Amino acid sequence: MTRKMKILAFIAVAAIALFCSSSLSDPQPMIEITSRETLLYSEAGSGATDGRLTRGSVVKWIGDQSGGWFLVELRNGEIGWVPSW
């Protein structure tokens, strides 16, 4: 194997390792809000709201609760619940 081939092989392995580590460090899927406006709730099923999300907002899915609620994290780190309906 020539020196040039060794360098190319090293770069390929490094790129694969970088891609794998970045995808493994953030395994939660993202959710895009498709309704015109969705309220962010402090607790699933509660009447208290923490804010509003508009169409096109992207949030990180953390978990869900039976009854149709998703626990999400906003880009600013705020955590809350959105209805799935």
Backbone as CSV, one residue per row, in Angstrom:
resi,resn,N_x,N_y,N_z,CA_x,CA_y,CA_z,C_x,C_y,C_z
1,MET,0.851,-1.176,0.000,0.000,0.000,0.000,0.894,1.236,0.000
2,THR,0.604,2.123,-0.916,1.413,3.328,-1.035,1.058,4.312,0.083
3,ARG,1.925,5.275,0.246,1.699,6.305,1.278,0.404,7.067,1.007
4,LYS,0.147,7.384,-0.255,-1.057,8.121,-0.620,-2.312,7.314,-0.268
5,MET,-2.296,6.020,-0.529,-3.444,5.159,-0.214,-3.652,5.066,1.303
6,LYS,-2.581,5.022,2.066,-2.684,4.973,3.527,-3.322,6.248,4.061
7,ILE,-2.923,7.384,3.510,-3.485,8.666,3.947,-4.969,8.728,3.619
8,LEU,-5.343,8.304,2.410,-6.753,8.300,2.023,-7.566,7.352,2.908
9,ALA,-7.017,6.203,3.227,-7.709,5.256,4.105,-7.889,5.853,5.493
10,PHE,-6.877,6.533,6.015,-6.981,7.165,7.329,-8.060,8.248,7.332
11,ILE,-8.095,9.062,6.284,-9.109,10.120,6.194,-10.505,9.520,6.138
12,ALA,-10.678,8.440,5.388,-11.990,7.790,5.295,-12.434,7.246,6.652
13,VAL,-11.546,6.594,7.370,-11.878,6.055,8.690,-12.185,7.184,9.669
14,ALA,-11.428,8.261,9.621,-11.674,9.397,10.513,-13.026,10.036,10.217
15,ALA,-13.376,10.154,8.942,-14.672,10.737,8.578,-15.825,9.868,9.060
16,ILE,-15.688,8.562,8.911,-16.733,7.632,9.385,-16.855,7.721,10.897
17,ALA,-15.748,7.750,11.600,-15.780,7.844,13.062,-16.420,9.147,13.513
18,LEU,-16.111,10.237,12.840,-16.705,11.534,13.184,-18.206,11.512,12.944
19,PHE,-18.647,10.967,11.827,-20.071,10.881,11.519,-20.794,10.023,12.554
20,CYS,-20.235,8.874,12.896,-20.872,7.983,13.874,-20.944,8.613,15.257
21,SER,-19.898,9.283,15.675,-19.910,9.886,17.010,-20.906,11.030,17.089
22,SER,-21.074,11.803,16.024,-22.030,12.900,16.068,-23.456,12.386,16.062
23,SER,-23.742,11.304,15.348,-25.103,10.772,15.329,-25.422,10.014,16.608
24,LEU,-24.436,9.438,17.262,-24.680,8.723,18.508,-24.838,9.661,19.693
25,SER,-24.247,10.839,19.619,-24.319,11.765,20.743,-25.690,12.425,20.855
26,ASP,-26.505,12.362,19.818,-27.815,13.000,19.823,-28.846,12.064,19.195
27,PRO,-29.191,10.956,19.904,-30.036,9.934,19.299,-31.523,10.280,19.243
28,GLN,-31.982,11.304,19.955,-33.411,11.615,19.960,-33.842,12.219,18.634
29,PRO,-34.987,11.766,18.123,-35.476,12.337,16.877,-36.030,13.742,17.074
30,MET,-36.090,14.474,15.991,-36.625,15.819,16.006,-38.060,15.786,15.501
31,ILE,-38.887,16.686,16.013,-40.280,16.809,15.608,-40.476,18.217,15.064
32,GLU,-41.120,18.317,13.905,-41.452,19.630,13.357,-42.931,19.903,13.622
33,ILE,-43.235,21.078,14.148,-44.614,21.475,14.415,-45.272,21.808,13.081
34,THR,-46.389,21.144,12.789,-47.052,21.353,11.502,-48.356,22.136,11.625
35,SER,-48.879,22.262,12.831,-50.094,23.068,12.998,-49.718,24.542,13.031
36,ARG,-50.702,25.398,12.823,-50.436,26.842,12.796,-49.820,27.320,14.099
37,GLU,-50.336,26.808,15.201,-49.813,27.175,16.518,-50.083,26.031,17.488
38,THR,-49.117,25.725,18.321,-49.242,24.681,19.339,-48.763,25.258,20.660
39,LEU,-49.490,24.970,21.718,-49.086,25.432,23.044,-48.089,24.462,23.658
40,LEU,-47.157,24.990,24.417,-46.199,24.200,25.173,-46.682,24.192,26.613
41,TYR,-46.906,23.011,27.167,-47.451,22.877,28.515,-46.369,22.445,29.497
42,SER,-46.497,22.902,30.740,-45.531,22.525,31.765,-45.737,21.086,32.222
43,GLU,-46.963,20.578,32.123,-47.275,19.194,32.470,-48.265,18.646,31.451
44,ALA,-48.156,17.358,31.149,-49.071,16.742,30.194,-50.493,16.809,30.728
45,GLY,-51.395,17.321,29.928,-52.795,17.391,30.311,-53.160,18.540,31.231
46,SER,-52.203,19.369,31.584,-52.501,20.485,32.486,-53.013,21.677,31.694
47,GLY,-53.619,22.608,32.380,-54.102,23.816,31.729,-53.056,24.908,31.664
48,ALA,-51.932,24.739,32.376,-50.906,25.778,32.431,-49.989,25.681,31.213
49,THR,-49.860,26.776,30.497,-48.987,26.784,29.333,-47.721,27.569,29.611
50,ASP,-46.652,27.155,28.970,-45.360,27.827,29.108,-45.006,28.677,27.898
51,GLY,-45.732,28.482,26.825,-45.402,29.244,25.632,-46.112,28.696,24.417
52,ARG,-45.757,29.239,23.286,-46.379,28.840,22.020,-45.297,28.462,21.019
53,LEU,-45.620,27.474,20.211,-44.754,27.062,19.117,-45.527,27.272,17.819
54,THR,-44.892,27.815,16.827,-45.559,28.066,15.556,-45.120,27.041,14.510
55,ARG,-45.888,26.987,13.431,-45.601,26.047,12.339,-44.148,26.201,11.908
56,GLY,-43.481,25.073,11.760,-42.079,25.074,11.340,-41.095,24.993,12.480
57,SER,-41.554,25.190,13.726,-40.661,25.046,14.877,-40.179,23.598,14.953
58,VAL,-38.924,23.417,15.289,-38.356,22.075,15.407,-37.951,21.866,16.856
59,VAL,-38.429,20.753,17.440,-38.140,20.425,18.834,-37.601,18.996,18.907
60,LYS,-36.873,18.704,19.968,-36.323,17.367,20.165,-37.318,16.522,20.958
61,TRP,-37.669,15.351,20.450,-38.570,14.434,21.139,-37.793,13.730,22.236
62,ILE,-38.293,13.825,23.477,-37.639,13.178,24.615,-38.403,11.927,25.035
63,GLY,-39.735,11.986,24.989,-40.545,10.842,25.373,-42.013,11.137,25.163
64,ASP,-42.834,10.178,25.522,-44.266,10.384,25.386,-44.996,9.789,26.578
65,GLN,-46.250,10.133,26.688,-47.098,9.657,27.762,-48.397,9.194,27.125
66,SER,-48.947,8.108,27.636,-50.216,7.657,27.076,-51.225,8.785,27.201
67,GLY,-52.091,8.888,26.250,-53.009,10.010,26.225,-52.644,11.014,25.163
68,GLY,-51.571,10.746,24.431,-51.245,11.590,23.289,-50.414,12.819,23.567
69,TRP,-49.516,12.778,24.522,-48.650,13.922,24.815,-47.199,13.558,24.530
70,PHE,-46.448,14.503,23.959,-45.022,14.324,23.712,-44.225,15.246,24.621
71,LEU,-43.220,14.684,25.279,-42.272,15.484,26.050,-41.190,15.937,25.087
72,VAL,-40.974,17.253,24.998,-40.037,17.798,24.019,-39.079,18.789,24.664
73,GLU,-37.971,19.008,23.979,-36.996,20.011,24.411,-36.803,21.007,23.281
74,LEU,-36.931,22.279,23.612,-36.729,23.333,22.629,-35.237,23.572,22.431
75,ARG,-34.887,24.292,21.405,-33.478,24.562,21.120,-32.796,25.348,22.227
76,ASN,-33.576,26.142,22.983,-32.996,26.924,24.082,-32.869,26.102,25.365
77,GLY,-33.224,24.805,25.312,-33.104,23.928,26.461,-34.365,23.797,27.286
78,GLU,-35.373,24.613,27.007,-36.640,24.539,27.753,-37.337,23.220,27.427
79,ILE,-37.920,22.603,28.458,-38.593,21.320,28.312,-40.055,21.500,28.630
80,GLY,-40.917,20.856,27.848,-42.358,20.943,28.075,-43.079,19.854,27.304
81,TRP,-44.402,19.918,27.365,-45.263,18.922,26.731,-46.068,19.565,25.606
82,VAL,-46.219,18.824,24.493,-47.103,19.250,23.419,-48.068,18.112,23.119
83,PRO,-49.316,18.458,22.780,-50.277,17.406,22.424,-49.931,16.837,21.052
84,SER,-50.225,15.555,20.876,-49.905,14.922,19.578,-51.039,15.064,18.573
85,TRP,-52.150,15.606,18.987,-53.281,15.735,18.065,-53.332,17.071,17.393
